[in-house]
Amino acid sequence: MARHAWSGFGVFLGLAALLAWLAPSAALDWQPQLAASQPWRAWSSAFVHWSQQHLWANLLACTVVTLFGWGARVPSRCALAWFIAWPLTQMALLLQPSLLHFGGLSGVLHAGVAVVLVELLSRRGRERLIGACVSLGLLIKLWQEQPLGAPMRHLAEWDIAVVPFSHLTGALAGTLSALALLGLARRLK
C-alpha cells in the first residue's frame, strides 16, 4: 500500500504536467503578486512548463524520483510529506521577490528526493549509507547551483531560464515536511 501512495502521487504529478501543457500558462504559473488572491497557483505552477525540453526533462526526473521512493519502500507518510512540501516549495518563492513568474516541477521533485533521503537516513545500515551518499550529492548540487544568487539563470544546455532557488526551496520543504511526519510517526508508536 505504501508504495502505491508514493507511486500514485508521482504518476499524478507527471500526468498533470502533461495535461497542463495544453492549458494557457498565464492561468497557472506562479506569480507572487497573485499569491494571496489566487492561492491555487502554489499548486498549479508545478505543472507549467515553458518548453518541450523543460517538460520532458521534468517528466523524466519525475519518473526517477518516483522510482527512487518506490525502490526505497518509503511508507505512505512520505507521500503525504511530498504532498505537503508541494505548495510550500512554491510559496517559499516569495522570498525571491524579483522572480515574477515561475513554472515547473523541479522544485517539487527536489522536495520528493529530500523526503526519501530523510526516510533513508532514519534507517540503519546500508540504507542509511545510501541516504548519506545521495544527500551529499544533493547538497553539492544545490551549492554548485548557487541558489541564493541571481533568481534566473540562462544555461547553454537549456532553452529556458532555470531557477535554482526553487531547487533549494523544494529540498528544504521536503526535508521539513518529512522530518515533521517522521517525528509524529515516532511519537504515535
Rosetta silent file (secondary structure, phi, psi, omega in degrees, C-alpha in Angstrom):
SEQUENCE: MARHAWSGFGVFLGLAALLAWLAPSAALDWQPQLAASQPWRAWSSAFVHWSQQHLWANLLACTVVTLFGWGARVPSRCALAWFIAWPLTQMALLLQPSLLHFGGLSGVLHAGVAVVLVELLSRRGRERLIGACVSLGLLIKLWQEQPLGAPMRHLAEWDIAVVPFSHLTGALAGTLSALALLGLARRLK
SCORE:     score description
SCORE:     0.000 S_00000001
   1 L     0.000  -40.982 -177.904    0.000    0.000    0.000 S_00000001
   2 H   -62.476  -42.909  178.953    2.800    2.436    0.892 S_00000001
   3 H   -62.684  -32.600 -179.907    4.491    2.005   -2.500 S_00000001
   4 H   -67.641  -38.549  179.765    1.157    2.684   -4.167 S_00000001
   5 H   -63.793  -48.536 -179.816    0.763    6.015   -2.368 S_00000001
   6 H   -62.868  -50.443 -177.917    4.231    7.213   -3.388 S_00000001
   7 H   -63.774  -40.897  178.938    3.982    5.892   -6.938 S_00000001
   8 H   -61.228  -40.016  179.600    0.446    7.195   -7.364 S_00000001
   9 H   -68.684  -40.917  177.255    1.496   10.677   -6.354 S_00000001
  10 H   -61.939  -43.107  177.978    4.458   10.609   -8.731 S_00000001
  11 H   -63.927  -42.060  177.761    2.244    9.443  -11.599 S_00000001
  12 H   -57.483  -47.270 -179.545   -0.300   12.147  -10.744 S_00000001
  13 H   -59.176  -44.171 -179.925    2.371   14.870  -10.922 S_00000001
  14 H   -65.145  -45.928 -179.778    3.563   13.647  -14.311 S_00000001
  15 H   -65.080  -39.911  179.044    0.105   13.306  -15.814 S_00000001
  16 H   -64.053  -38.045  177.329   -0.976   16.706  -14.510 S_00000001
  17 H   -64.098  -40.055  177.631    2.107   18.290  -16.098 S_00000001
  18 H   -63.412  -44.149  179.352    1.227   16.650  -19.405 S_00000001
  19 H   -66.238  -38.511 -178.686   -2.364   17.908  -19.225 S_00000001
  20 H   -67.466  -21.096  177.868   -1.284   21.409  -18.214 S_00000001
  21 L   -57.198  -28.371 -178.816    0.854   21.593  -21.351 S_00000001
  22 L   -84.801  -11.565 -175.946   -2.428   22.138  -23.196 S_00000001
  23 L   -96.152  156.563  177.135   -3.561   24.982  -20.895 S_00000001
  24 L   -69.358  125.249 -175.469   -2.522   28.625  -21.044 S_00000001
  25 H   -62.555  -30.339 -177.972    0.429   29.075  -18.672 S_00000001
  26 H   -62.323  -22.694  179.316   -0.693   32.552  -17.590 S_00000001
  27 H   -85.197  -12.770 -172.199   -3.658   30.990  -15.775 S_00000001
  28 L  -123.137  -25.884 -170.824   -1.494   28.525  -13.826 S_00000001
  29 L   -68.959  162.055  179.072    2.063   29.811  -13.319 S_00000001
  30 E   -74.667  126.459  175.632    3.439   31.183  -10.070 S_00000001
  31 L  -136.777  109.589 -173.777    3.093   34.936   -9.828 S_00000001
  32 H   -56.747  -32.685 -179.645    3.939   36.346   -6.385 S_00000001
  33 H   -67.690  -15.167  179.410    1.664   39.349   -6.831 S_00000001
  34 H  -107.063    5.839 -174.750   -1.282   36.903   -7.131 S_00000001
  35 L   -58.410  -40.451 -178.164   -0.317   34.618   -4.228 S_00000001
  36 L   -78.444  -39.639 -175.849   -2.988   35.970   -1.877 S_00000001
  37 L   -85.867  -21.740 -179.973   -5.814   36.369   -4.387 S_00000001
  38 L  -134.650   67.716 -173.727   -5.113   33.172   -6.390 S_00000001
  39 L   -63.959  -17.556  179.989   -3.557   30.718   -3.914 S_00000001
  40 L   -62.310  -20.203 -179.286   -4.092   27.713   -6.226 S_00000001
  41 H   -63.782  -20.419  175.459   -1.029   28.832   -8.149 S_00000001
  42 H   -65.489  -21.316  176.055    1.100   27.372   -5.347 S_00000001
  43 H  -101.492  -51.079 -171.436   -0.047   24.000   -6.715 S_00000001
  44 H   -65.874  -27.820 -177.018   -0.779   24.627  -10.387 S_00000001
  45 H   -63.371  -23.987  177.708    2.542   26.315  -11.156 S_00000001
  46 H   -64.516  -22.601 -176.286    4.338   22.982  -10.781 S_00000001
  47 H   -91.869   -8.633 -179.008    2.536   21.802  -13.909 S_00000001
  48 L   -82.600  130.386  175.689    3.531   24.739  -16.107 S_00000001
  49 L  -130.328  139.071 -169.989    6.461   24.119  -18.433 S_00000001
  50 L   -89.448  -11.388  177.210    7.973   26.751  -20.688 S_00000001
  51 L  -156.669  166.486  176.712    9.259   24.463  -23.452 S_00000001
  52 H   -64.018  -38.534  177.603    9.077   20.856  -24.600 S_00000001
  53 H   -60.113  -43.737  178.846   12.623   20.294  -23.341 S_00000001
  54 H   -60.492  -47.140  179.808   11.587   21.612  -19.934 S_00000001
  55 H   -61.686  -51.338 -175.896    8.524   19.354  -19.855 S_00000001
  56 H   -66.670  -36.380  177.280   10.329   16.189  -20.974 S_00000001
  57 H   -63.334  -42.623  179.918   13.260   16.749  -18.619 S_00000001
  58 H   -72.513  -32.286  175.706   10.889   17.143  -15.672 S_00000001
  59 H   -66.668  -39.742  175.587    8.807   14.126  -16.699 S_00000001
  60 H   -63.756  -45.755  178.970   11.980   12.031  -16.815 S_00000001
  61 H   -63.198  -37.190  177.454   13.067   13.408  -13.444 S_00000001
  62 H   -61.662  -40.708  177.282    9.591   12.725  -12.053 S_00000001
  63 H   -62.744  -43.479 -179.299    9.962    9.101  -13.135 S_00000001
  64 H   -64.502  -46.177 -179.980   13.365    8.866  -11.436 S_00000001
  65 H   -63.751  -40.894  178.158   12.132   10.410   -8.168 S_00000001
  66 H   -62.102  -45.209  178.854    9.079    8.140   -8.192 S_00000001
  67 H   -68.070  -32.707  176.888   11.255    5.065   -8.726 S_00000001
  68 H   -60.506  -49.095  178.382   13.696    6.268   -6.044 S_00000001
  69 H   -67.960  -37.670  179.118   10.937    6.333   -3.423 S_00000001
  70 H   -64.414  -45.982  179.622    9.409    3.110   -4.707 S_00000001
  71 H   -65.478  -30.762  178.298   12.778    1.334   -4.543 S_00000001
  72 L   -80.386   -4.193 -179.719   13.380    2.691   -1.053 S_00000001
  73 L    53.200   49.953 -178.675    9.996    1.257    0.004 S_00000001
  74 L   -69.184  143.697  176.932    9.018    4.536    1.630 S_00000001
  75 L   -70.319  165.088 -175.688    5.950    4.426    3.889 S_00000001
  76 H   -62.508  -24.318  177.619    2.788    6.245    2.863 S_00000001
  77 H   -62.687  -23.826  177.174    3.582    9.150    5.208 S_00000001
  78 H   -69.378  -36.844  175.158    6.372   10.015    2.763 S_00000001
  79 H   -63.672  -39.666  177.040    3.812   10.541    0.001 S_00000001
  80 H   -64.532  -41.828  178.249    1.946   12.836    2.396 S_00000001
  81 H   -61.598  -40.532  178.660    5.177   14.698    3.184 S_00000001
  82 H   -64.211  -41.118  178.042    5.816   15.144   -0.545 S_00000001
  83 H   -63.014  -44.118  179.411    2.275   16.452   -0.986 S_00000001
  84 H   -63.803  -38.641 -178.423    2.710   18.910    1.912 S_00000001
  85 H   -68.294  -24.839 -175.793    6.031   20.107    0.512 S_00000001
  86 H   -53.895  -60.682 -179.778    4.480   20.847   -2.886 S_00000001
  87 H   -71.524  -28.480  178.992    2.796   24.202   -2.103 S_00000001
  88 H   -63.891  -36.664  177.851    5.458   25.106    0.481 S_00000001
  89 H   -58.193  -46.669 -177.438    8.090   24.846   -2.247 S_00000001
  90 H   -75.200  -40.290 -179.535    6.273   27.389   -4.387 S_00000001
  91 H   -62.573  -32.530  179.010    5.198   29.676   -1.522 S_00000001
  92 H   -65.825  -16.520  176.197    8.836   29.969   -0.433 S_00000001
  93 H   -64.918  -14.171  174.731    9.496   31.630   -3.784 S_00000001
  94 H   -61.443  -21.704  177.745    8.010   34.734   -2.165 S_00000001
  95 H   -73.451   -7.820  177.724   11.474   35.096   -0.603 S_00000001
  96 L  -117.443   72.377 -170.668   12.748   35.850   -4.120 S_00000001
  97 L   -61.456  -20.788 -179.894   10.553   38.923   -4.911 S_00000001
  98 L   -80.920   -5.336  176.425   12.235   39.671   -8.229 S_00000001
  99 L   -86.390   99.565 -172.212   11.010   36.326   -9.604 S_00000001
 100 L   -86.194  -20.030  177.897    7.767   37.465  -11.239 S_00000001
 101 L  -144.812  144.806  175.789    6.816   34.152  -12.921 S_00000001
 102 E  -150.973  143.502  173.940    7.700   30.547  -12.248 S_00000001
 103 L  -153.077  148.248  174.704    6.633   27.209  -13.597 S_00000001
 104 L   132.701  157.595 -178.848    7.880   23.656  -13.436 S_00000001
 105 L   -85.443   -9.658 -168.462    8.156   20.506  -11.391 S_00000001
 106 H   -57.896  -42.096  178.589   11.825   20.814  -10.495 S_00000001
 107 H   -64.402  -43.750  179.521   11.340   22.304   -7.032 S_00000001
 108 H   -65.730  -34.418  177.595    8.657   19.763   -6.145 S_00000001
 109 H   -69.470  -37.874  173.514   10.895   16.970   -7.448 S_00000001
 110 H   -62.531  -35.141  175.647   13.742   18.163   -5.232 S_00000001
 111 H   -62.468  -43.727  179.204   11.233   18.008   -2.374 S_00000001
 112 H   -60.821  -42.911  177.233   10.469   14.388   -3.254 S_00000001
 113 H   -60.629  -45.652 -179.319   14.156   13.482   -3.238 S_00000001
 114 H   -61.566  -37.965  177.955   14.594   15.157    0.146 S_00000001
 115 H   -61.141  -46.894  179.339   11.623   13.225    1.570 S_00000001
 116 H   -62.629  -39.836 -178.813   13.171    9.907    0.504 S_00000001
 117 H   -64.763  -40.631  176.277   16.524   10.973    1.927 S_00000001
 118 H   -59.533  -43.109  179.397   15.040   11.773    5.336 S_00000001
 119 H   -63.233  -47.186 -179.393   13.461    8.319    5.345 S_00000001
 120 H   -63.939  -38.903  179.550   16.692    6.572    4.327 S_00000001
 121 H   -68.846  -19.558  178.362   18.729    8.495    6.895 S_00000001
 122 L   -83.055   -7.996 -178.963   16.299    7.367    9.619 S_00000001
 123 L   -94.199 -176.236 -178.778   17.106    3.725    8.855 S_00000001
 124 L  -115.044  166.204  170.498   20.161    1.656    9.685 S_00000001
 125 H    66.640 -137.650 -174.242   22.979    0.032    7.780 S_00000001
 126 H   -59.658  -38.988 -179.300   23.244    0.123    4.010 S_00000001
 127 H   -63.662  -39.515  177.365   20.088    2.200    3.535 S_00000001
 128 H   -65.212  -40.025  178.656   21.447    4.929    5.809 S_00000001
 129 H   -63.500  -43.926  176.618   24.730    4.896    3.900 S_00000001
 130 H   -60.153  -45.709  178.314   22.898    5.236    0.577 S_00000001
 131 H   -59.779  -40.016  179.749   20.862    8.102    2.052 S_00000001
 132 H   -67.045  -42.320  179.879   24.027    9.824    3.275 S_00000001
 133 H   -65.572  -45.016  179.561   25.756    9.488   -0.110 S_00000001
 134 H   -68.430  -35.567  176.434   22.774   10.784   -2.079 S_00000001
 135 H   -61.644  -42.932  177.516   22.294   13.592    0.487 S_00000001
 136 H   -61.050  -43.571  177.189   25.891   14.645   -0.045 S_00000001
 137 H   -60.235  -42.376  178.996   25.287   14.639   -3.801 S_00000001
 138 H   -64.882  -42.870  179.212   22.162   16.759   -3.385 S_00000001
 139 H   -62.540  -41.690  178.037   23.984   19.246   -1.145 S_00000001
 140 H   -63.834  -44.189  178.906   26.826   19.557   -3.652 S_00000001
 141 H   -58.421  -48.345 -179.287   24.338   20.063   -6.498 S_00000001
 142 H   -62.869  -42.701 -179.679   22.494   22.777   -4.580 S_00000001
 143 H   -62.239  -45.357 -179.026   25.738   24.501   -3.576 S_00000001
 144 H   -64.794  -30.388  179.907   27.055   24.472   -7.161 S_00000001
 145 H   -74.172  -13.731 -178.836   23.811   25.973   -8.453 S_00000001
 146 L    49.218   63.763 -173.436   24.248   28.996   -6.128 S_00000001
 147 L   -66.045  -15.696  179.691   20.522   29.247   -5.392 S_00000001
 148 L   -93.243    4.297  177.316   20.869   32.495   -3.460 S_00000001
 149 L   -83.333 -146.870  179.803   22.371   34.274   -6.469 S_00000001
 150 L   -55.733  137.962 -174.799   20.501   35.677   -9.447 S_00000001
 151 L   -65.307  -32.078 -179.026   16.945   34.300   -9.484 S_00000001
 152 L  -124.419  136.017  179.985   17.039   33.169  -13.118 S_00000001
 153 E  -122.424  135.950  175.575   19.994   31.620  -14.915 S_00000001
 154 E  -101.664  110.169 -179.237   20.424   31.130  -18.638 S_00000001
 155 L  -107.074  145.357 -175.192   22.450   27.980  -19.201 S_00000001
 156 L   -58.442  -34.218 -176.219   23.726   26.863  -22.608 S_00000001
 157 L   -82.341   -3.934 -179.013   22.106   23.421  -22.343 S_00000001
 158 L  -116.208  145.354  176.477   18.623   24.792  -21.599 S_00000001
 159 L   -95.482    9.829  176.090   16.222   26.643  -23.859 S_00000001
 160 L  -134.453  166.870  171.536   14.655   28.341  -20.833 S_00000001
 161 E   -81.665  139.846  178.536   15.987   30.198  -17.808 S_00000001
 162 E  -100.883  157.388 -177.316   16.366   27.974  -14.751 S_00000001
 163 L  -124.168   86.556 -178.419   15.522   28.938  -11.165 S_00000001
 164 H   -59.679  -25.925  179.219   17.969   27.241   -8.764 S_00000001
 165 H   -60.734  -32.815  178.945   16.217   28.858   -5.797 S_00000001
 166 H   -67.488  -29.616  176.761   13.228   26.579   -6.447 S_00000001
 167 H   -67.394  -41.240  178.086   15.510   23.552   -6.049 S_00000001
 168 H   -66.245  -46.265 -178.924   16.607   24.870   -2.663 S_00000001
 169 H   -63.950  -36.304  177.333   13.064   25.673   -1.523 S_00000001
 170 H   -65.063  -47.811 -179.630   11.945   22.213   -2.640 S_00000001
 171 H   -60.778  -41.418  179.015   14.757   20.440   -0.821 S_00000001
 172 H   -68.721  -44.062  179.873   14.048   22.419    2.348 S_00000001
 173 H   -63.647  -41.439  178.208   10.265   21.960    2.160 S_00000001
 174 H   -64.594  -43.177  179.229   10.670   18.221    1.555 S_00000001
 175 H   -62.544  -47.977 -177.292   13.129   17.853    4.412 S_00000001
 176 H   -66.014  -42.890 -179.768   10.981   19.783    6.873 S_00000001
 177 H   -67.682  -39.359  178.572    7.730   18.041    5.964 S_00000001
 178 H   -66.714  -42.090  178.378    9.377   14.602    6.093 S_00000001
 179 H   -63.565  -40.726  179.360   11.015   15.332    9.448 S_00000001
 180 H   -62.144  -45.919 -178.646    7.706   16.566   10.891 S_00000001
 181 H   -73.592  -31.497  174.574    5.809   13.468    9.795 S_00000001
 182 H   -65.283  -44.340  177.639    8.645   11.137   10.864 S_00000001
 183 H   -61.580  -41.703  178.260    8.616   12.754   14.309 S_00000001
 184 H   -64.173  -42.705  179.737    4.841   12.405   14.514 S_00000001
 185 H   -62.420  -39.517  178.761    5.042    8.747   13.491 S_00000001
 186 H   -68.291  -36.637  178.614    7.624    8.061   16.204 S_00000001
 187 H   -67.863  -32.563 -177.920    5.515    9.768   18.850 S_00000001
 188 H   -80.253   -9.473  179.038    2.482    7.697   17.890 S_00000001
 189 L   -72.445    0.000    0.000    4.351    4.406   18.280 S_00000001
